[in-house]
Structure formats: C-alpha cells, structure tokens
Amino acid sequence: MSNIYKRLLGLLPSEPRDKGAVVATTPDGAIVELVTGARVRVRGTASVGEHVFIRGKQIEGPAPALTGTDQII
C-alpha cells in the first residue's frame, strides 16, 4: 500500500494560481500585474486590460474583474 500523504500531494497543483490584469503584450505572451502589484511575464494570448488567471508562467484563462471593498461600521 502506498503512502496516503504522497497520494494526497499528487492531487494538489504544483504551482499556485494567481490573478492579474494584462498591462502589456509581447510577441510570445503578456506582462501581467498581479493583485500584489508585482509584474510577471507569461506565455499565452490576452489583450491589454483583460483580467486573467495564470499558473506556472502560463495564462490559464479569463478571470473576473472584481474589486475589493472596505466596509466602515
């Protein structure tokens, strides 16, 4: 019988998924600004202003353009 912990780890993605907005396009991809403010160069196609999900320096697909809110009580 194999180790259950190793089997569980095999189910998890190896790279985290991030969300950001495309700020520029390049010949082989785009530059995406993450919600943290960091900018990363990724592969894939998207237009400037689009929000995308990325994983492992690759665009996975479109993401919702949601903004956070602060509530004052």
C-alpha positions in Angstrom: 0.0 0.0 0.0 1.4 3.4 -0.9 1.7 6.3 1.4 -1.6 8.2 1.7 0.2 11.5 2.3 2.1 11.2 -1.0 -1.1 10.3 -2.8 -2.8 13.4 -1.4 0.2 15.6 -2.5 -0.2 14.2 -6.0 -3.7 15.6 -6.2 -2.6 19.2 -5.4 -1.4 21.5 -8.2 2.4 22.1 -8.1 2.2 25.8 -8.8 -0.2 28.3 -7.2 -2.8 30.0 -9.4 -2.6 33.8 -9.5 -4.9 36.5 -10.9 -3.9 39.8 -12.5 -4.5 42.3 -15.2 -2.6 42.4 -18.5 -0.6 45.6 -18.8 1.3 44.9 -22.0 1.6 42.3 -24.7 4.8 40.8 -26.0 5.5 38.7 -29.1 5.3 35.4 -27.1 2.8 36.4 -24.4 2.0 39.2 -22.0 3.0 41.1 -18.9 0.5 40.7 -16.1 0.3 42.8 -13.0 -0.8 40.7 -10.0 -3.1 41.8 -7.3 0.1 42.3 -5.1 1.4 44.8 -7.6 4.2 42.5 -8.9 4.5 42.2 -12.6 5.3 38.9 -14.3 6.0 37.9 -17.9 3.8 35.0 -19.0 3.1 32.9 -22.1 -0.3 32.9 -23.8 -2.6 35.4 -25.5 -4.6 38.2 -23.9 -5.4 41.8 -24.6 -4.3 44.8 -22.5 -6.8 45.4 -19.7 -8.0 41.8 -19.6 -8.0 40.1 -16.2 -6.5 36.6 -16.4 -5.7 33.6 -14.2 -2.1 32.4 -14.5 -0.2 29.3 -13.3 3.4 28.5 -13.8 4.1 31.5 -16.1 1.2 30.4 -18.4 -2.2 32.1 -18.9 -4.9 29.7 -17.9 -7.9 31.8 -19.0 -10.0 34.8 -18.3 -10.7 36.0 -14.7 -13.5 38.2 -13.4 -12.6 41.9 -13.0 -13.6 42.1 -9.3 -12.5 44.8 -6.9 -12.3 44.7 -3.2 -14.4 46.8 -0.9 -13.8 48.2 2.6 -16.8 48.5 5.0 -16.8 51.1 7.7 -19.1 50.2 10.5 
